[in-house]
Amino acid sequence: MLLSNRAVFASSDLDEVRGEVAKVFCPHRLDLAGDADLLSARFNSVQLGSVRVSYLDYGADVHIEPGDLDTFFLVMIPLAGRSLIRAGDEEVVSSPSLATLPSPTRHLDMRWAAGCPQLLVKFERTAIERALEQMLGEPLAGPVVFDLGMDLTTGWTRSWRDMADLLVREAERDDGLAGHPLAVAHLENALITLLLTMQPSNYLDRLTAPRPPALPKVVRRAMEFIEGHAHLPLSTTDIAGAVAVSSRSLQEGFRAHLGLSPMAHLRQVRLTRVHDELRTADPARATVTTVAARWGFLHQGRFAAQYRERYGQPPSETLRTGPASGG
């Protein structure tokens, strides 16, 4: 069972189950659709930044009708079994290989079978819409509506699921990334960006349409913004918004004039900051893992390889020798 150290409740009382789940998500209809004696609900949940990850299992066949979610998007991933999900005029039989992503403005009606625990990843609607506006460089003309089904067997969705699983694993650790807001925000930005740029929606064509590259002066301003704000949980959309261009235009400008993406440049800046911090840190108090995580480097093997390529030594060597290493 996921997130067992983040238990919210366990109950066989239908009214209690309905009320406790509603506190985290929204008011909804919840009815038993089979043997009432099977109801044995377990709900574990934790907020990480503005993303919430949850484990929910009713134990029994249930009918759930939230109606319009209104304020949030919810990726629902069955860990076993099947569920029937209807959102607007779409209907999907969800399984461990087919998640669902109901949109806030589509009426949601669900039937979860017994033996269908689910991993739920909740995003605030404002976070999704703000990211999309920054990518487009203009206000939205209407609500975002994703395709309901999310095929977890494709390349990008496997990566997305890996990142979601990383959030869960870290939430299960008392010393995990929950204590590193920058690292959590980095994961959140990546999850949202992948959804917006890969999951079919009513805005995907506009996001992928060619745009003119940013002018060199805009790229320079973006580089200055990155230098001054690398300690914050930045995304490409944040950087683009700071210099008043669309995310796509900024990306094409960086590639045209620097040969890399804005996030690749941000990683270079953060790599420099890690190097500087390791050179001056006390090896008796600091660790490479802690310093790297603070600057958003979550994959230690990849980070170590990038560090060695740039500085010619492993990060542990820089920390051990300190100022005497000479950089």
C-alpha positions as CSV (number, residue, x, y, z in Angstrom):
1,M,0.0,0.0,0.0
2,L,1.4,3.4,-1.0
3,L,2.0,6.3,1.4
4,S,1.3,4.1,4.4
5,N,3.0,6.7,6.6
6,R,0.7,9.4,5.3
7,A,-2.6,7.8,6.5
8,V,-5.7,10.1,6.5
9,F,-8.3,7.5,7.6
10,A,-9.4,3.8,7.4
11,S,-13.1,3.2,7.7
12,S,-16.0,1.0,6.9
13,D,-18.6,3.7,7.5
14,L,-19.9,5.0,4.2
15,D,-20.7,8.5,5.5
16,E,-17.3,8.9,7.2
17,V,-15.6,7.8,4.0
18,R,-17.5,10.2,1.9
19,G,-16.9,13.1,4.2
20,E,-13.2,12.5,4.7
21,V,-12.5,12.2,1.0
22,A,-14.5,15.3,0.3
23,K,-12.3,17.3,2.6
24,V,-9.3,16.7,0.4
25,F,-11.0,16.8,-3.0
26,C,-14.6,18.0,-3.3
27,P,-18.2,17.2,-2.2
28,H,-19.5,14.2,-4.1
29,R,-22.0,11.4,-4.3
30,L,-20.7,8.1,-3.0
31,D,-22.9,4.9,-3.1
32,L,-22.1,1.2,-2.7
33,A,-22.7,-0.7,-5.9
34,G,-22.3,-4.2,-4.5
35,D,-21.8,-6.0,-1.2
36,A,-21.8,-3.4,1.6
37,D,-19.8,-5.7,3.8
38,L,-16.8,-5.3,1.5
39,L,-16.4,-1.6,2.2
40,S,-13.1,-1.1,3.9
41,A,-11.7,2.2,2.7
42,R,-8.1,3.3,3.1
43,F,-7.0,6.8,2.2
44,N,-3.4,8.1,2.4
45,S,-2.5,11.5,1.2
46,V,0.1,14.2,1.3
47,Q,0.5,17.7,-0.1
48,L,3.9,18.4,-1.8
49,G,4.1,22.0,-2.9
50,S,1.0,22.6,-4.9
51,V,0.7,18.9,-5.9
52,R,-1.1,16.4,-3.8
53,V,-0.5,12.6,-4.2
54,S,-2.9,10.1,-2.7
55,Y,-3.7,6.4,-2.3
56,L,-7.4,5.6,-2.2
57,D,-9.0,2.1,-2.0
58,Y,-12.6,1.6,-1.2
59,G,-12.4,-2.2,-1.0
60,A,-15.9,-2.5,-2.4
61,D,-17.7,-1.7,-5.7
62,V,-18.6,2.0,-5.5
63,H,-20.4,4.6,-7.6
64,I,-18.7,8.0,-7.3
65,E,-20.2,11.2,-8.8
66,P,-18.3,14.4,-8.1
67,G,-19.9,16.3,-11.0
68,D,-17.6,19.1,-12.2
69,L,-14.3,19.1,-10.3
70,D,-14.1,22.8,-11.0
71,T,-10.9,23.8,-9.2
72,F,-8.5,20.9,-10.0
73,F,-7.3,18.4,-12.5
74,L,-6.8,14.8,-11.3
75,V,-4.7,12.0,-12.8
76,M,-6.2,8.7,-11.7
77,I,-4.0,5.6,-12.0
78,P,-5.4,2.2,-11.0
79,L,-2.8,0.0,-9.3
80,A,-4.9,-3.0,-10.0
81,G,-8.4,-3.9,-11.3
82,R,-10.7,-1.7,-13.4
83,S,-12.8,1.4,-13.2
84,L,-15.3,2.9,-15.5
85,I,-14.8,6.7,-15.9
86,R,-17.2,9.0,-17.7
87,A,-16.3,12.7,-18.1
88,G,-18.6,14.8,-20.4
89,D,-19.2,12.7,-23.5
90,E,-16.1,10.5,-23.1
91,E,-16.0,7.1,-21.4
92,V,-13.0,5.1,-20.5
93,V,-12.4,1.7,-18.8
94,S,-9.4,2.5,-16.8
95,S,-6.7,0.0,-15.8
96,P,-3.0,0.0,-14.7
97,S,-2.0,0.7,-18.3
98,L,-4.7,3.3,-19.0
99,A,-5.0,6.2,-16.5
100,T,-7.6,9.0,-16.7
101,L,-7.4,12.7,-16.6
102,P,-10.8,14.3,-16.2
103,S,-11.0,18.0,-16.8
104,P,-12.6,20.4,-14.2
105,T,-15.3,21.5,-16.5
106,R,-16.5,18.1,-17.6
107,H,-19.2,16.3,-15.5
108,L,-17.4,13.3,-13.8
109,D,-19.2,10.0,-13.0
110,M,-17.2,6.9,-12.0
111,R,-17.6,3.3,-11.0
112,W,-14.7,1.7,-9.2
113,A,-14.7,-2.0,-8.9
114,A,-13.6,-3.8,-5.7
115,G,-9.9,-4.4,-5.8
116,C,-9.1,-1.2,-7.7
117,P,-6.9,0.9,-5.4
118,Q,-5.7,4.1,-7.2
119,L,-2.8,6.5,-7.2
120,L,-4.2,10.0,-7.5
121,V,-2.2,13.0,-8.5
122,K,-4.0,16.3,-8.0
123,F,-3.0,19.6,-9.7
124,E,-4.7,22.9,-9.0
125,R,-6.5,24.2,-12.0
126,T,-4.8,27.6,-11.6
127,A,-1.4,26.0,-11.8
128,I,-2.2,24.2,-15.1
129,E,-3.8,27.3,-16.6
130,R,-1.1,29.7,-15.5
131,A,1.6,27.4,-17.0
132,L,-0.4,27.1,-20.3
133,E,-0.8,30.9,-20.5
134,Q,2.9,31.4,-20.1
135,M,3.7,28.8,-22.7
136,L,1.3,30.5,-25.2
137,G,2.2,34.0,-24.2
138,E,-1.4,35.1,-24.0
139,P,-4.6,34.6,-21.9
140,L,-6.6,31.5,-22.5
141,A,-9.6,31.7,-24.7
142,G,-11.5,29.0,-22.7
143,P,-11.0,26.2,-20.3
144,V,-8.4,23.5,-20.8
145,V,-9.9,20.1,-21.8
146,F,-7.6,17.1,-22.0
147,D,-8.5,13.8,-23.6
148,L,-9.8,11.6,-20.8
149,G,-7.7,8.5,-21.5
150,M,-3.9,8.6,-20.7
151,D,-2.1,5.6,-22.2
152,L,0.6,4.7,-19.7
153,T,2.5,2.4,-22.2
154,T,3.9,5.3,-24.3
155,G,7.3,6.7,-23.8
156,W,6.4,10.1,-22.4
157,T,3.7,8.7,-20.1
158,R,6.2,6.1,-18.7
159,S,8.5,9.0,-17.9
160,W,5.6,10.9,-16.3
161,R,4.7,7.9,-14.2
162,D,8.3,7.5,-13.1
163,M,8.3,11.1,-11.8
164,A,4.9,10.6,-10.1
165,D,6.3,7.5,-8.4
166,L,9.4,9.5,-7.4
167,L,7.1,11.9,-5.6
168,V,5.4,9.0,-3.8
169,R,8.7,7.4,-2.8
170,E,10.1,10.7,-1.4
171,A,6.8,11.3,0.5
172,E,7.2,7.9,2.1
173,R,10.6,9.0,3.5
174,D,10.9,11.2,6.5
175,D,14.1,12.7,5.1
176,G,12.9,12.8,1.5
177,L,12.4,15.7,-1.0
178,A,9.4,17.0,0.9
179,G,11.9,19.1,2.8
180,H,13.3,20.5,-0.4
181,P,10.8,22.9,-2.0
182,L,13.0,23.6,-5.1
183,A,13.2,19.9,-5.9
184,V,9.5,19.3,-5.4
185,A,8.7,22.4,-7.6
186,H,11.1,21.0,-10.3
187,L,9.1,17.8,-10.4
188,E,5.8,19.6,-10.4
189,N,6.9,21.8,-13.3
190,A,8.1,18.8,-15.3
191,L,4.8,16.9,-14.7
192,I,2.7,19.8,-15.8
193,T,4.8,20.6,-18.8
194,L,4.6,17.0,-20.0
195,L,0.9,17.0,-19.6
196,L,0.4,20.2,-21.5
197,T,2.8,19.4,-24.4
198,M,2.1,15.7,-24.8
199,Q,-1.4,14.8,-23.6
200,P,-4.0,15.6,-26.3
201,S,-6.1,18.6,-25.4
202,N,-7.9,21.5,-27.1
203,Y,-4.7,23.6,-26.8
204,L,-2.1,21.1,-28.0
205,D,-2.1,22.3,-31.7
206,R,-1.5,25.9,-30.6
207,L,1.3,24.8,-28.3
208,T,3.1,22.9,-31.0
209,A,2.7,25.4,-33.8
210,P,5.9,27.1,-35.0
211,R,6.7,30.5,-33.4
212,P,9.4,33.0,-34.3
213,P,12.5,32.8,-32.0
214,A,13.1,35.3,-29.4
215,L,15.4,38.2,-30.2
216,P,19.0,38.1,-28.8
217,K,18.2,40.9,-26.3
218,V,15.3,38.9,-25.0
219,V,17.6,35.9,-24.6
220,R,20.1,38.0,-22.7
221,R,17.4,39.3,-20.4
222,A,16.3,35.7,-19.8
223,M,19.8,34.7,-19.0
224,E,20.1,37.6,-16.5
225,F,16.8,36.5,-14.9
226,I,18.0,32.9,-14.6
227,E,21.2,34.1,-12.9
228,G,19.3,36.1,-10.4
229,H,16.6,33.5,-9.7
230,A,18.3,30.1,-10.0
231,H,17.6,29.4,-6.4
232,L,13.9,29.5,-7.1
233,P,11.6,26.8,-8.6
234,L,11.8,28.1,-12.1
235,S,10.2,26.6,-15.2
236,T,10.5,27.7,-18.8
237,T,7.1,29.3,-18.5
238,D,8.3,31.3,-15.5
239,I,11.3,32.6,-17.4
240,A,9.3,33.4,-20.5
241,G,6.8,35.3,-18.4
242,A,9.5,37.3,-16.8
243,V,10.7,38.6,-20.2
244,A,7.3,38.8,-21.7
245,V,7.5,36.3,-24.5
246,S,5.9,32.9,-25.0
247,S,7.6,29.7,-23.8
248,R,8.0,28.3,-27.3
249,S,9.5,31.6,-28.6
250,L,12.0,31.6,-25.7
251,Q,12.9,28.0,-26.3
252,E,13.5,28.6,-30.0
253,G,15.5,31.8,-29.2
254,F,17.8,29.9,-26.8
255,R,18.4,27.1,-29.3
256,A,19.0,29.6,-32.1
257,H,21.5,31.8,-30.2
258,L,22.9,29.5,-27.5
259,G,22.4,26.0,-28.9
260,L,20.5,24.8,-25.8
261,S,17.2,25.2,-24.0
262,P,16.4,27.6,-21.2
263,M,16.2,24.7,-18.7
264,A,19.6,23.4,-19.9
265,H,21.1,26.8,-19.3
266,L,19.4,26.9,-15.8
267,R,20.9,23.5,-15.0
268,Q,24.4,24.9,-16.0
269,V,23.9,27.8,-13.7
270,R,22.7,25.6,-10.9
271,L,25.6,23.2,-11.5
272,T,27.9,26.2,-10.9
273,R,26.1,27.0,-7.7
274,V,26.5,23.4,-6.5
275,H,30.2,23.5,-7.3
276,D,30.7,26.8,-5.4
277,E,28.8,25.5,-2.4
278,L,30.7,22.2,-2.3
279,R,34.0,24.1,-2.4
280,T,33.2,26.1,0.7
281,A,31.1,23.5,2.6
282,D,32.2,21.6,5.7
283,P,32.4,17.9,4.7
284,A,31.6,17.0,8.2
285,R,28.2,18.7,8.0
286,A,27.3,18.8,4.3
287,T,26.6,15.9,1.8
288,V,26.7,16.0,-1.9
289,T,23.2,14.6,-2.1
290,T,21.8,17.3,0.1
291,V,23.5,20.1,-1.8
292,A,22.5,18.7,-5.2
293,A,18.9,18.2,-4.1
294,R,18.7,21.8,-2.9
295,W,19.6,23.0,-6.4
296,G,17.1,20.7,-8.1
297,F,19.4,17.7,-9.1
298,L,17.2,14.7,-8.2
299,H,19.0,11.9,-10.1
300,Q,22.3,11.4,-8.3
301,G,24.0,9.3,-11.0
302,R,23.1,11.7,-13.8
303,F,24.2,14.7,-11.7
304,A,27.5,13.1,-10.8
305,A,28.2,12.4,-14.5
306,Q,27.3,16.0,-15.5
307,Y,29.5,17.4,-12.7
308,R,32.5,15.2,-13.6
309,E,32.2,16.2,-17.3
310,R,32.2,19.9,-16.4
311,Y,34.7,20.0,-13.5
312,G,36.9,16.9,-14.2
313,Q,36.3,15.4,-10.8
314,P,33.4,13.8,-8.8
315,P,31.5,16.1,-6.6
316,S,32.5,14.2,-3.5
317,E,36.2,15.1,-4.3
318,T,35.3,18.8,-4.4
319,L,33.5,18.5,-1.1
320,R,36.4,16.6,0.5
321,T,39.2,18.9,-0.6
322,G,37.3,22.2,-0.2
323,P,38.9,25.5,-1.1
324,A,42.3,23.7,-1.5
325,S,41.0,22.0,-4.6
326,G,41.2,25.3,-6.5
327,G,37.9,24.5,-8.5
